[in-house]
Amino acid sequence: MSLLVIAGSSRQASINRRLQERLAEVAELNGEQCYVYPPAELDAPLYQGDYEEEHGVPSNIQKLATAITEASKIVVVTPEYNASIPPLLKNAIDWSSRLETNPWKGKTVLLAGASPGQFGAVRSMTDLRGVLANLGAWIAPSVASIAKADADKIAELDAEFLGNFLQQGD
């Protein structure tokens, strides 16, 4: 099994990037082949049909789609921007859905997120659940929502909790 872990924040000090790395660490400790997708690789022009018609789907998004297609399972780690999906992540999903073959269709997707606030990015994950299900992905029922998070809390997350989370859809 190969696990692809995507984070929806490219900020260097992002707690969600730290969560992305912690999930990969636990997956590898449990013997899973894991690829941590570089968040900067999600960056693409804002989706717009005229741009797509003139330039096609950006090459980095085609690379993302290949990674999604090749993975057995995907973990999407998301921050919460104004109670919803961050634009970097939503735009990458929108672009990737424009390819001839939708890479999300039939994929098992796990949702995780962290925030310094009390909601632990759960509102973003709720919105992601609808978007990804619309693209034909199977969304695991349990999420890893880390509220009142900081880098130390992420580093200390229980490996058993994360391991059980990662086993969904096996």
C-alpha distance (Angstrom), angle and dihedral (degrees) to the residues before:
residue distance angle dihedral
M1 . . .
S2 3.77 . .
L3 3.77 122.3 .
L4 3.79 123.6 -155.6
V5 3.81 115.2 -159.7
I6 3.81 115.4 -162.6
A7 3.81 123.2 -174.2
G8 3.78 121.4 -157.8
S9 3.79 95.8 -147.4
S10 3.79 126.4 71.3
R11 3.81 94.7 -172.2
Q12 3.81 108.5 122.4
A13 3.83 94.8 -133.9
S14 3.81 94.9 41.9
I15 3.79 114.5 141.1
N16 3.79 87.1 -145.4
R17 3.80 90.6 58.8
R18 3.78 86.4 51.3
L19 3.82 88.9 50.5
Q20 3.82 89.3 49.3
E21 3.81 89.2 54.5
R22 3.83 93.6 44.4
L23 3.81 91.6 51.5
A24 3.80 90.3 50.1
E25 3.80 90.6 48.5
V26 3.82 91.8 53.3
A27 3.82 92.2 44.4
E28 3.79 91.5 52.8
L29 3.82 91.5 46.5
N30 3.82 86.2 55.2
G31 3.81 91.1 52.6
E32 3.79 98.9 -103.1
Q33 3.77 121.6 141.4
C34 3.79 104.4 -121.8
Y35 3.79 136.6 -172.8
V36 3.81 120.1 -164.6
Y37 3.78 105.2 -151.7
P38 3.82 112.2 -138.8
P39 3.82 106.8 -114.8
A40 3.81 92.3 -144.7
E41 3.82 87.1 63.5
L42 3.84 89.2 67.1
D43 3.79 92.1 65.5
A44 3.80 113.2 112.2
P45 3.78 137.2 147.3
L46 3.78 113.2 -77.4
Y47 3.80 106.2 -82.9
Q48 3.78 111.3 -97.7
G49 3.80 125.8 159.4
D50 3.80 96.0 -134.2
Y51 3.81 90.4 52.5
E52 3.80 90.0 49.8
E53 3.79 91.8 49.5
E54 3.81 91.8 51.5
H55 3.83 100.6 38.2
G56 3.80 106.9 15.7
V57 3.80 124.5 -139.0
P58 3.82 111.0 -28.6
S59 3.80 114.1 -102.1
N60 3.81 93.6 -121.9
I61 3.81 89.6 56.5
Q62 3.80 89.8 49.4
K63 3.82 86.3 53.4
L64 3.83 89.5 50.6
A65 3.80 90.3 50.6
T66 3.80 90.2 52.2
A67 3.80 90.5 51.3
I68 3.81 90.4 49.6
T69 3.81 91.9 47.9
E70 3.81 93.0 49.3
A71 3.82 95.3 46.6
S72 3.80 121.6 91.7
K73 3.78 90.9 -149.9
I74 3.80 136.3 7.6
V75 3.78 129.8 -146.9
V76 3.79 114.2 -160.1
V77 3.80 111.9 -160.2
T78 3.77 111.8 -164.1
P79 3.76 139.3 -177.3
E80 3.78 118.5 -150.5
Y81 3.80 119.8 -112.3
N82 3.80 113.5 -170.3
A83 3.81 89.7 -23.0
S84 3.80 94.1 -53.2
I85 3.82 147.6 69.2
P86 3.81 116.6 -44.5
P87 3.82 112.5 -113.0
L88 3.83 94.8 -121.3
L89 3.80 91.0 59.2
K90 3.82 97.5 39.1
N91 3.79 92.1 49.2
A92 3.83 91.8 50.0
I93 3.81 90.3 50.4
D94 3.81 91.6 47.4
W95 3.81 92.5 49.8
S96 3.80 93.9 45.6
S97 3.79 90.6 52.3
R98 3.82 89.2 60.4
L99 3.79 94.5 68.7
E100 3.80 118.8 106.0
T101 3.80 89.9 -110.3
N102 3.81 112.8 43.4
P103 3.83 104.4 -132.5
W104 3.82 93.0 -158.8
K105 3.81 95.9 59.0
G106 3.79 111.0 113.4
K107 3.80 93.8 -1.3
T108 3.79 123.0 138.2
V109 3.80 108.0 -125.9
L110 3.79 127.5 -170.8
L111 3.79 120.0 -163.5
A112 3.78 125.2 -143.8
G113 3.76 134.1 164.6
A114 3.75 145.2 162.4
S115 3.76 134.8 -156.3
P116 3.77 136.7 171.8
G117 3.79 87.8 -124.8
Q118 3.77 130.7 79.0
F119 3.81 97.7 -96.1
G120 3.81 99.0 64.0
A121 3.83 93.2 -143.7
V122 3.82 90.9 -65.6
R123 3.81 92.2 135.9
S124 3.80 90.4 55.9
M125 3.80 89.9 48.5
T126 3.80 90.5 51.0
D127 3.80 89.9 55.7
L128 3.82 91.8 44.1
R129 3.80 90.2 51.9
G130 3.81 90.1 59.9
V131 3.81 95.4 44.0
L132 3.81 95.7 47.4
A133 3.81 94.1 42.2
N134 3.80 87.9 53.2
L135 3.82 87.3 56.4
G136 3.81 90.2 54.3
A137 3.80 100.5 -100.8
W138 3.81 122.1 141.6
I139 3.79 107.1 -125.1
A140 3.80 116.2 -152.1
P141 3.81 112.8 -120.5
S142 3.81 97.8 -127.7
V143 3.79 123.7 63.4
A144 3.79 130.8 -162.3
S145 3.80 102.1 -126.7
I146 3.79 114.3 177.8
A147 3.81 112.2 -167.9
K148 3.81 126.5 -168.2
A149 3.78 87.2 17.3
D150 3.75 131.5 175.0
A151 3.80 132.5 164.2
D152 3.81 92.9 -87.7
K153 3.80 93.2 51.3
I154 3.80 90.7 49.5
A155 3.82 91.7 49.6
E156 3.80 90.5 52.0
L157 3.81 97.3 47.5
D158 3.78 110.7 136.9
A159 3.81 111.1 -98.1
E160 3.81 91.9 -148.2
F161 3.82 91.6 54.1
L162 3.81 91.2 48.9
G163 3.81 92.6 43.2
N164 3.81 91.4 53.5
F165 3.80 89.8 47.4
L166 3.81 90.6 52.1
Q167 3.81 93.1 50.9
Q168 3.79 92.8 67.2
G169 3.76 111.9 118.4
D170 3.82 95.2 18.6
